[in-house]
């Protein structure tokens, strides 16, 4: 995208804000297409345009293809034992538990873990997965499928995402914070894994949530956390990310985007219509900022699109400011004494791999894995690498016996190359 086209997008967005401020319904209707574009930009974690011919060329064909992919794609179909937790402000948080396969339990409760936790029949290790912004628990589809029955897992939806309730505090116009997400995660752990060792796995915003948990509950980390995986995330300085845009473009977008989002959140009904009308452009933006591989499976791309487009615009708007305030660099010290995996796509435009390298620099014993030809949704784009390294982490923590078979991707012996 050129600097001039970036400025066009920014200027159009500014016009949308002005229309909202004037309260002109007609202006909002004219701005709906622009709003739909902006939503796609933010939902994908970026601010850029894609080729406008997607708006007109073969639209009917693409609509039919989306319907076919929705009906045929198996992704996101895994379900576990449902449960509910309640955060400190009363928000209902939905989670699902995949328990150990009874046939695997004797091997999982081996001598190593009995020595570590001092019990004859220790509670199993629970792996808690936290998803990213505008996604839901199904974003871990491949890892969930591979680990089912091998280790106890908890998958949950962040507040206002997936099957969780809308944030109660946000209904009172209180801003969302990453600290609040850390408290939400604590509520889920208390409900779904009240005892025994835990491994925390977080992607993007989910990784930030894990850091916020450690910052507020260091005793929990010290007493119960035996391993951590940070996937495509950041400990701070997100305001410096340029999303692959030229300087003029990113500065223009940063200048107007907060106002655009606030205005769109206030007229969510009209904006959602525009979002549907610009579905083709929206799909292109998602693919650009989610994946790096040219040959990514269309069903996977559609799966990601479906998750992101299910996030209401007012939720997109209320979360966005929290990322600029996020700084949990000091909280990383709480993980210094446990096995840590830090993994990122080299071509991630949303949370660049340099942010993962910065995390690894502060945790010298951590394993750093940089995946070539991978974007922000690396766990969907290259699931075999993520699952392999995660399985290795679980072996090191004692959650999975050495030599155990992880379904779908072979044994826990590694073939991935650390970064």
LUMKOL-32322 format. One line per 10 residues: number of its first residue (from 1); their letters; for each residue x, y, z of N, C-alpha, C. Coordinates in steps of 0.05 Angstrom, whole numbers. Example, Ala and Ser with C-alpha at 12.3 -4.5 7.8 and 13.67 -1.06 7.14 Angstrom:
1) AS) 264:-114:156:246:-90:156:264:-66:156 | 257:-45:142:273:-21:143:258:1:157
REM end
This chain:
1) XXXXXXXXXX) 17:-24:0:0:0:0:18:25:0 | 13:44:-18:29:68:-20:22:87:1 | 40:108:5:34:128:25:9:144:18 | 5:149:-8:-18:165:-16:-44:149:-11 | -44:123:-17:-68:108:-12:-73:105:18 | -52:103:34:-56:102:63:-69:127:73 | -60:150:61:-72:175:70:-101:177:61 | -108:165:38:-136:165:30:-153:150:50 | -143:127:58:-158:111:79:-161:127:104 | -139:140:113:-140:155:138:-159:179:135
11) XXXXXXXXXX) -158:193:113:-176:216:109:-205:207:108 | -210:184:95:-238:174:95:-247:167:122 | -229:155:138:-237:148:166:-243:173:182 | -227:194:177:-232:220:191:-260:230:184 | -268:227:159:-294:236:151:-316:221:165 | -311:195:170:-331:178:184:-334:188:213 | -312:196:225:-313:207:253:-329:233:253 | -324:250:233:-338:275:232:-368:271:228 | -375:251:212:-403:245:208:-417:237:234 | -402:221:249:-413:212:275:-417:235:294
21) XXXXXXXXXX) -397:253:295:-399:276:313:-422:294:306 | -429:296:281:-451:312:272:-478:299:276 | -477:273:281:-501:258:285:-518:255:260 | -505:255:237:-520:254:212:-522:225:203 | -547:214:204:-551:186:197:-544:182:168 | -550:201:151:-543:197:123:-514:195:119 | -499:212:133:-469:210:132:-459:183:140 | -471:172:161:-463:146:170:-468:124:150 | -491:127:136:-497:107:115:-476:108:93 | -468:133:86:-448:135:65:-421:125:75
31) XXXXXXXXXX) -416:126:101:-390:118:112:-389:89:118 | -411:74:115:-412:47:124:-391:29:110 | -387:33:84:-367:18:70:-339:23:82 | -333:49:87:-307:56:99:-305:43:126 | -327:44:142:-327:32:168:-321:2:167 | -333:-11:147:-328:-40:144:-299:-46:139 | -287:-29:123:-258:-33:118:-242:-29:144 | -249:-8:158:-234:-2:183:-237:-25:203 | -261:-36:205:-265:-58:223:-247:-82:216 | -247:-88:190:-229:-110:181:-201:-105:188
41) XXXXXXXXXX) -192:-80:185:-165:-72:191:-159:-77:220 | -176:-67:238:-171:-70:266:-174:-99:276 | -195:-112:266:-199:-140:274:-176:-158:267 | -163:-152:246:-140:-167:238:-114:-157:251 | -117:-136:267:-94:-126:282:-77:-108:264 | -88:-95:244:-71:-79:227:-87:-55:215 | -74:-40:198:-87:-17:186:-76:-14:158 | -89:-28:139:-79:-27:111:-102:-35:93 | -100:-28:67:-119:-36:47:-110:-59:31 | -128:-71:16:-121:-92:-3:-133:-84:-30
51) XXXXXXXXXX) -127:-99:-50:-136:-92:-77:-166:-89:-79 | -175:-66:-89:-204:-60:-90:-219:-77:-110 | -205:-90:-128:-220:-107:-147:-234:-130:-134 | -225:-137:-109:-239:-159:-95:-268:-151:-90 | -274:-125:-90:-301:-116:-85:-320:-123:-107 | -309:-126:-131:-327:-129:-154:-323:-155:-170 | -298:-165:-171:-292:-187:-189:-299:-214:-175 | -318:-229:-187:-324:-255:-178:-337:-256:-150 | -352:-235:-142:-363:-234:-116:-381:-258:-110 | -399:-264:-129:-417:-287:-125:-403:-313:-122
61) XXXXXXXXXX) -381:-316:-138:-366:-341:-135:-353:-343:-108 | -343:-321:-98:-330:-322:-71:-351:-327:-49 | -374:-316:-52:-395:-321:-33:-402:-351:-31 | -405:-363:-55:-410:-392:-56:-387:-408:-43 | -362:-399:-49:-339:-413:-38:-339:-411:-7 | -346:-388:4:-347:-385:33:-368:-404:45 | -391:-405:32:-412:-423:43:-402:-452:42 | -389:-460:20:-379:-487:17:-358:-493:39 | -340:-474:43:-319:-478:63:-331:-479:91 | -351:-463:97:-364:-464:123:-377:-491:129
71) XXXXXXXXXX) -389:-502:108:-403:-528:112:-384:-552:113 | -362:-549:99:-344:-572:97:-321:-572:117 | -313:-548:126:-289:-546:143:-294:-558:171 | -277:-575:181:-280:-587:207:-269:-569:230 | -257:-547:223:-242:-531:243:-261:-518:262 | -254:-519:288:-271:-507:308:-294:-524:317 | -294:-549:309:-316:-568:316:-311:-583:342 | -287:-581:354:-281:-597:378:-294:-584:402 | -307:-600:418:-320:-590:442:-312:-607:466 | -312:-595:490:-305:-609:514:-327:-606:535
81) XXXXXXXXXX) -320:-613:560:-340:-610:582:-342:-580:588 | -366:-568:584:-369:-540:588:-370:-532:618 | -362:-507:623:-363:-496:650:-364:-466:649 | -371:-454:671:-372:-425:673:-357:-415:698 | -342:-393:694:-329:-380:716:-340:-351:716 | -336:-337:738:-346:-310:740:-323:-292:750 | -318:-271:734:-296:-253:741:-304:-235:764 | -286:-218:773:-291:-202:797:-312:-180:792 | -319:-174:767:-340:-155:761:-366:-169:753 | -366:-196:756:-391:-211:750:-393:-221:722
91) XXXXXXXXXX) -373:-216:704:-374:-225:677:-373:-256:676 | -391:-268:660:-391:-297:657:-371:-305:636 | -353:-323:644:-332:-333:627:-336:-362:621 | -337:-368:595:-343:-396:586:-316:-410:581 | -315:-435:591:-292:-452:586:-300:-481:581 | -282:-496:569:-286:-524:565:-262:-540:574 | -266:-563:585:-245:-580:595:-244:-606:578 | -220:-612:569:-215:-639:557:-198:-655:577 | -210:-675:588:-196:-691:608:-177:-711:597 | -160:-722:614:-143:-744:606:-158:-768:598
101) XXXXXXXXXX) -148:-782:578:-159:-808:571:-152:-827:594 | -173:-841:606:-167:-859:628:-145:-879:622 | -143:-888:598:-122:-908:591:-95:-896:592 | -93:-869:589:-67:-856:589:-59:-847:617 | -78:-847:636:-73:-836:662:-50:-850:677 | -48:-876:678:-26:-888:693:1:-879:684 | 5:-876:657:31:-867:648:36:-838:655 | 14:-822:654:17:-794:659:24:-789:688 | 16:-806:706:21:-802:735:46:-817:743 | 68:-812:729:92:-827:734:108:-818:758
111) XXXXXXXXXX) 130:-832:764:146:-826:788:157:-798:788 | 164:-787:765:176:-760:764:157:-740:776 | 131:-741:769:112:-722:779:106:-727:809 | 107:-753:817:102:-758:845:125:-746:863 | 149:-748:853:171:-735:868:168:-705:868 | 159:-694:845:157:-665:843:136:-653:861 | 113:-666:863:91:-655:878:85:-669:904 | 100:-690:910:98:-702:936:72:-716:942 | 58:-727:922:33:-741:927:35:-769:916 | 19:-787:928:18:-814:916:2:-814:890
121) XXXXXXXXXX) -19:-797:890:-35:-795:865:-38:-765:859 | -18:-753:848:-19:-724:844:-40:-715:824 | -50:-691:828:-69:-680:809:-54:-677:782 | -68:-683:760:-55:-681:734:-48:-652:727 | -28:-649:711:-21:-623:701:-44:-614:682 | -52:-589:685:-73:-577:668:-60:-556:651 | -65:-557:625:-55:-537:606:-78:-518:600 | -74:-493:606:-95:-473:602:-87:-455:578 | -104:-456:557:-100:-441:532:-116:-415:532 | -102:-393:527:-115:-366:524:-111:-356:496
131) XXXXXXXXXX) -133:-348:484:-133:-339:456:-128:-309:453 | -126:-300:428:-120:-273:422:-144:-256:415 | -139:-231:410:-158:-210:404:-175:-217:379 | -201:-215:382:-221:-221:361:-221:-250:352 | -210:-268:369:-211:-297:363:-228:-310:385 | -226:-336:388:-239:-350:410:-223:-376:414 | -232:-392:433:-217:-416:440:-213:-435:417 | -229:-434:396:-226:-452:374:-201:-446:357 | -188:-423:362:-163:-417:348:-141:-437:354 | -144:-452:375:-124:-473:383:-133:-500:372
141) XXXXXXXXXX) -149:-501:351:-161:-526:341:-140:-549:338 | -119:-543:324:-100:-565:318:-85:-575:343 | -78:-556:360:-64:-565:385:-83:-580:403 | -108:-571:403:-128:-585:420:-132:-614:409 | -134:-616:383:-138:-643:371:-115:-661:377 | -91:-650:376:-67:-667:380:-63:-675:408 | -71:-658:427:-66:-664:456:-90:-678:470 | -112:-681:456:-136:-693:468:-130:-720:480 | -136:-723:505:-132:-749:519:-104:-753:530 | -85:-738:519:-57:-741:527:-51:-724:553
151) XXXXXXXXXX) -64:-701:555:-61:-684:578:-87:-669:583 | -92:-662:608:-116:-647:614:-113:-618:605 | -133:-608:589:-131:-581:579:-156:-565:585 | -153:-538:587:-175:-520:591:-173:-499:568 | -195:-495:554:-196:-475:533:-219:-456:541 | -213:-430:541:-234:-411:550:-236:-388:530 | -259:-374:531:-264:-351:514:-260:-326:531 | -243:-307:522:-240:-282:536:-266:-267:537 | -269:-249:557:-294:-234:560:-302:-221:534 | -327:-222:528:-339:-210:504:-331:-224:478
161) XXXXXXXXXX) -317:-246:480:-309:-262:457:-323:-290:458 | -327:-302:435:-337:-330:435:-363:-333:451 | -363:-353:468:-387:-359:484:-387:-345:511 | -367:-330:517:-367:-315:543:-386:-291:541 | -394:-282:565:-412:-259:566:-398:-233:560 | -414:-213:553:-403:-186:550:-392:-176:576 | -371:-161:575:-359:-151:600:-378:-133:615 | -383:-141:640:-402:-126:657:-392:-98:662 | -366:-96:668:-355:-69:674:-356:-51:649 | -353:-63:625:-354:-48:601:-383:-38:595
171) XXXXXXXXXX) -403:-52:606:-430:-43:604:-434:-18:621 | -416:-13:640:-417:11:656:-398:32:646 | -388:28:621:-370:47:608:-342:47:621 | -335:26:635:-308:24:646:-290:13:624 | -267:24:620:-249:14:599:-238:-14:605 | -234:-30:584:-222:-56:587:-192:-52:591 | -180:-68:608:-151:-67:612:-140:-96:610 | -114:-98:604:-101:-124:604:-101:-135:633 | -99:-118:653:-100:-127:680:-126:-141:686 | -148:-131:675:-174:-144:679:-174:-172:667
181) XXXXXXXXXX) -161:-175:644:-159:-201:631:-143:-221:649 | -123:-211:662:-108:-228:681:-125:-238:703 | -143:-221:713:-161:-229:735:-182:-249:724 | -190:-245:699:-208:-264:686:-196:-292:685 | -170:-293:677:-156:-318:675:-154:-331:703 | -150:-315:723:-149:-326:750:-175:-339:758 | -198:-326:750:-224:-337:756:-228:-364:742 | -219:-366:717:-221:-391:702:-205:-413:715 | -180:-407:723:-163:-426:736:-176:-436:762 | -187:-417:778:-200:-425:803:-223:-444:798
191) XXXXXXXXXX) -237:-440:776:-261:-456:771:-254:-483:757 | -236:-482:738:-231:-505:721:-207:-521:730 | -188:-509:744:-164:-523:753:-156:-513:781 | -173:-518:801:-168:-507:827:-144:-519:842 | -134:-541:833:-111:-553:846:-93:-566:825 | -68:-571:834:-49:-584:816:-33:-565:799 | -12:-575:787:5:-558:770:-9:-550:744 | -1:-527:734:-13:-516:709:9:-507:690 | 3:-509:665:20:-497:643:2:-477:630 | 13:-453:626:-2:-431:614:7:-426:585
201) XXXXXXXXXX) -12:-426:567:-6:-422:538:-22:-398:528 | -9:-378:517:-23:-355:508:-14:-345:481 | -33:-339:463:-27:-328:437:-35:-298:436 | -17:-281:428:-22:-253:424:-34:-241:449 | -59:-231:449:-71:-220:473:-72:-240:495 | -74:-266:488:-74:-287:508:-48:-288:523 | -25:-284:509:0:-282:522:2:-259:541 | -9:-236:533:-10:-213:550:-27:-218:575 | -48:-234:572:-65:-241:594:-49:-258:614 | -33:-276:604:-16:-293:622:4:-275:637
211) XXXXXXXXXX) 15:-255:624:33:-237:638:19:-221:659 | -5:-212:653:-21:-197:673:-28:-215:697 | -33:-240:692:-38:-259:714:-14:-260:733 | 10:-263:721:34:-265:737:39:-239:752 | 33:-217:740:38:-191:752:21:-188:777 | -4:-198:777:-22:-194:799:-23:-217:819 | -15:-241:809:-16:-265:827:11:-280:825 | 32:-267:834:59:-280:832:60:-306:848 | 45:-307:870:45:-331:886:33:-355:871 | 14:-351:854:2:-372:838:24:-383:819
221) XXXXXXXXXX) 39:-366:807:60:-374:789:81:-390:804 | 89:-380:827:109:-392:843:101:-420:853 | 76:-423:861:67:-448:873:56:-468:853 | 45:-459:830:31:-478:814:39:-479:784 | 50:-458:774:57:-458:745:83:-472:740 | 82:-492:723:106:-509:717:116:-505:689 | 103:-488:673:112:-483:646:95:-462:633 | 106:-447:613:92:-426:600:100:-426:570 | 80:-420:553:86:-417:524:74:-390:515 | 91:-374:504:83:-348:493:84:-350:462
231) XXXXXXXXXX) 61:-348:449:60:-351:420:51:-325:407 | 69:-313:391:62:-289:376:52:-267:393 | 66:-260:414:56:-240:433:77:-219:439 | 71:-202:458:88:-179:464:85:-172:494 | 107:-162:505:106:-153:533:103:-122:534 | 101:-109:511:97:-80:511:107:-67:486 | 105:-40:486:114:-23:463:98:-30:437 | 73:-36:440:57:-43:417:51:-18:401 | 53:6:413:48:30:399:69:36:378 | 91:21:378:112:25:358:109:7:334
241) XXXXXXXXXX) 90:-11:334:87:-30:312:76:-15:288 | 88:-20:264:79:-5:240:62:-22:222 | 57:-47:228:39:-64:213:47:-66:183 | 72:-62:177:81:-64:150:75:-40:133 | 66:-18:145:59:6:130:82:25:129 | 83:43:109:103:64:109:97:84:132 | 117:99:139:115:117:162:90:136:160 | 87:148:137:65:167:134:38:153:137 | 36:129:127:11:114:129:4:106:157 | 24:95:172:18:86:199:13:110:217
251) XXXXXXXXXX) 26:132:213:21:156:230:-7:166:225 | -16:166:200:-42:176:194:-64:158:207 | -59:132:205:-79:113:217:-80:116:247 | -56:118:260:-56:121:289:-70:147:298 | -68:167:281:-80:193:289:-111:191:289 | -122:177:271:-151:177:269:-165:152:280 | -150:130:282:-163:105:289:-178:105:315 | -167:116:337:-182:115:362:-210:129:360 | -210:152:346:-236:166:342:-255:150:325 | -244:138:304:-261:121:286:-273:99:302
261) XXXXXXXXXX) -257:85:317:-268:62:332:-289:70:352 | -284:92:366:-304:102:386:-330:108:372 | -328:122:349:-352:129:334:-367:105:324 | -352:86:313:-365:61:302:-378:45:325 | -365:44:348:-376:29:370:-403:40:379 | -406:66:375:-431:79:383:-454:75:362 | -446:67:338:-466:62:317:-462:33:306 | -460:14:324:-453:-13:317:-473:-25:297 | -498:-19:299:-518:-31:281:-513:-24:252 | -508:2:247:-502:11:220:-475:0:210
271) XXXXXXXXXX) -456:0:228:-429:-9:220:-429:-39:213 | -444:-55:228:-445:-83:222:-456:-88:194 | -475:-72:185:-485:-75:158:-463:-69:138 | -447:-49:143:-425:-43:125:-404:-65:126 | -400:-76:149:-381:-98:151:-389:-122:134 | -415:-128:134:-424:-150:117:-421:-143:87 | -426:-118:81:-426:-109:53:-397:-110:42 | -377:-108:59:-349:-108:50:-335:-134:57 | -350:-156:57:-339:-181:66:-315:-190:49 | -316:-184:23:-294:-193:6:-268:-178:13
281) XXXXXXXXXX) -270:-152:17:-246:-136:24:-237:-145:52 | -256:-149:70:-250:-158:97:-234:-184:97 | -242:-203:80:-228:-228:78:-199:-225:68 | -195:-207:50:-168:-202:40:-150:-190:61 | -161:-172:78:-145:-160:99:-138:-181:120 | -157:-198:127:-152:-218:147:-129:-237:137 | -131:-245:112:-110:-263:102:-83:-250:103 | -82:-225:95:-56:-211:94:-43:-209:121 | -59:-203:142:-48:-198:168:-50:-222:187 | -60:-245:177:-60:-269:193:-40:-289:184
291) XXXXXXXXXX) -35:-290:158:-18:-312:147:4:-300:129 | 26:-314:126:47:-306:108:50:-325:85 | 42:-350:88:44:-370:66:25:-364:44 | 35:-366:19:18:-362:-4:-2:-384:-8 | 6:-408:1:-11:-432:-4:-26:-440:20 | -33:-422:38:-48:-429:62:-75:-441:53 | -84:-461:67:-109:-475:60:-132:-455:61 | -148:-453:39:-170:-434:39:-190:-439:62 | -193:-465:70:-211:-471:92:-201:-459:118 | -174:-459:122:-162:-447:146:-166:-417:145
301) XXXXXXXXXX) -162:-405:122:-165:-376:119:-194:-368:125 | -213:-384:115:-241:-378:121:-248:-383:150 | -236:-403:162:-240:-408:191:-231:-384:208 | -208:-373:201:-198:-349:215:-217:-325:211 | -225:-322:186:-243:-300:179:-269:-302:195 | -280:-326:197:-305:-330:211:-303:-324:241 | -280:-331:253:-276:-324:281:-275:-294:285 | -259:-281:268:-255:-252:271:-281:-236:265 | -295:-244:244:-319:-229:237:-342:-233:257 | -339:-253:275:-360:-258:295:-356:-239:319
311) XXXXXXXXXX) -334:-224:320:-329:-206:342:-344:-179:336 | -363:-171:353:-378:-147:348:-360:-122:347 | -368:-103:332:-352:-79:328:-348:-64:355 | -368:-64:372:-365:-49:397:-344:-63:415 | -341:-90:412:-321:-104:427:-293:-97:415 | -291:-97:389:-267:-89:376:-258:-62:386 | -277:-43:387:-271:-16:395:-262:-13:424 | -276:-28:442:-269:-24:471:-243:-37:478 | -234:-57:463:-208:-70:470:-184:-54:459 | -187:-41:437:-164:-30:423:-146:-12:440
321) XXXXXXXXXX) -157:7:456:-140:24:471:-122:10:492 | -131:-14:501:-116:-28:521:-88:-36:512 | -85:-40:486:-59:-51:477:-37:-30:478 | -43:-5:474:-23:16:476:-13:19:504 | -31:13:524:-23:15:552:-9:-9:563 | -9:-30:547:3:-56:557:33:-54:560 | 42:-60:585:71:-62:590:74:-81:614 | 82:-106:608:85:-126:628:114:-138:627 | 132:-121:619:160:-130:617:170:-141:644 | 165:-126:666:175:-134:692:162:-160:702
331) XXXXXXXXXX) 137:-165:693:123:-189:702:136:-215:691 | 151:-213:670:164:-236:658:183:-250:678 | 194:-234:696:213:-245:716:200:-267:733 | 174:-268:735:161:-289:751:163:-316:738 | 170:-317:712:173:-342:698:201:-351:695 | 220:-338:708:248:-344:705:256:-372:713 | 241:-384:731:248:-410:742:233:-434:731 | 217:-429:710:201:-451:698:208:-453:668 | 204:-477:656:209:-479:627:190:-461:612 | 202:-447:592:187:-427:576:192:-432:547
341) XXXXXXXXXX) 171:-431:531:172:-432:502:163:-405:491 | 179:-393:474:172:-368:461:173:-373:431 | 150:-370:418:148:-378:390:134:-356:374 | 144:-350:350:132:-330:333:137:-335:304 | 120:-324:287:124:-324:259:142:-301:251 | 161:-307:234:181:-287:226:167:-264:211 | 145:-270:197:132:-249:181:106:-239:194 | 105:-241:220:82:-231:236:82:-200:234 | 61:-188:223:59:-159:220:44:-147:244 | 31:-163:261:15:-153:282:31:-151:308
351) XXXXXXXXXX) 44:-173:316:63:-172:339:89:-183:327 | 105:-166:316:129:-175:302:147:-193:319 | 161:-211:306:178:-230:320:199:-217:337 | 206:-192:332:225:-179:349:214:-176:378 | 188:-175:380:176:-173:407:180:-200:422 | 178:-222:407:183:-248:420:213:-251:427 | 230:-241:410:259:-242:416:264:-225:442 | 250:-203:445:254:-187:469:246:-202:494 | 224:-218:492:215:-234:514:236:-255:521 | 246:-268:500:266:-289:505:292:-278:516
361) XXXXXXXXXX) 299:-253:509:323:-241:520:321:-237:550 | 296:-233:560:292:-229:589:288:-255:603 | 286:-277:588:284:-304:600:305:-321:586 | 330:-319:594:352:-332:580:349:-362:577 | 335:-375:595:332:-404:593:309:-412:575 | 294:-393:565:271:-399:548:281:-410:521 | 264:-427:509:269:-436:481:255:-417:463 | 270:-405:444:260:-387:425:258:-401:398 | 234:-401:386:230:-414:360:217:-393:342 | 232:-387:320:222:-368:300:215:-385:275
371) XXXXXXXXXX) 190:-382:266:180:-399:244:180:-383:218 | 197:-391:199:197:-377:173:170:-380:159 | 164:-361:141:139:-363:125:115:-367:143 | 114:-352:165:91:-354:183:83:-326:192 | 57:-321:194:46:-296:203:36:-297:231 | 16:-280:237:7:-277:264:-7:-302:274 | -23:-316:258:-37:-340:266:-21:-365:261 | 3:-365:272:22:-386:266:12:-413:275 | -5:-414:296:-15:-440:306:-35:-453:286 | -46:-437:268:-63:-447:247:-48:-451:221
381) XXXXXXXXXX) -29:-434:216:-14:-435:191:7:-457:190 | 21:-461:213:40:-482:215:35:-498:241 | 13:-512:243:5:-525:268:25:-546:277 | 38:-559:257:56:-581:264:80:-571:280 | 90:-547:274:112:-536:288:104:-528:316 | 82:-514:318:72:-504:344:66:-528:363 | 52:-548:352:45:-572:368:70:-587:377 | 89:-590:359:114:-604:365:129:-590:388 | 132:-564:386:147:-550:407:131:-549:433 | 105:-547:431:88:-548:455:90:-575:469
391) XXXXXXXXXX) 89:-596:453:92:-623:464:119:-627:478 | 139:-615:466:166:-617:479:166:-602:506 | 153:-578:507:151:-563:532:136:-580:553 | 114:-593:545:98:-609:563:114:-632:574 | 132:-643:557:149:-665:566:169:-655:587 | 180:-632:582:199:-620:601:186:-614:628 | 161:-607:628:147:-600:653:137:-625:668 | 138:-648:654:127:-673:666:98:-676:661 | 85:-659:645:57:-661:639:51:-685:621 | 70:-690:603:68:-712:583:92:-730:586
401) XXXXXXXXXX) 89:-756:590:112:-774:592:129:-773:567 | 155:-775:571:174:-776:548:167:-799:531 | 166:-795:505:160:-816:486:130:-820:480 | 113:-804:494:85:-806:489:78:-797:461 | 58:-808:449:50:-801:422:29:-779:424 | 34:-757:410:15:-735:408:0:-739:382 | -25:-743:383:-41:-750:360:-39:-729:338 | -35:-739:314:-35:-721:291:-7:-712:283 | 11:-710:301:37:-699:295:60:-716:306 | 56:-742:311:78:-759:318:86:-757:347
411) XXXXXXXXX) 111:-765:353:120:-765:381:129:-738:390 | 136:-736:416:145:-711:426:174:-705:420 | 188:-723:406:215:-717:398:214:-695:377 | 233:-676:379:231:-652:363:246:-654:337 | 234:-641:317:248:-637:292:250:-607:285 | 236:-590:301:237:-562:296:264:-550:304 | 271:-529:291:297:-515:297:292:-491:314 | 305:-488:336:302:-464:353:314:-440:339 | 303:-417:345:313:-392:333:337:-382:347
REM end
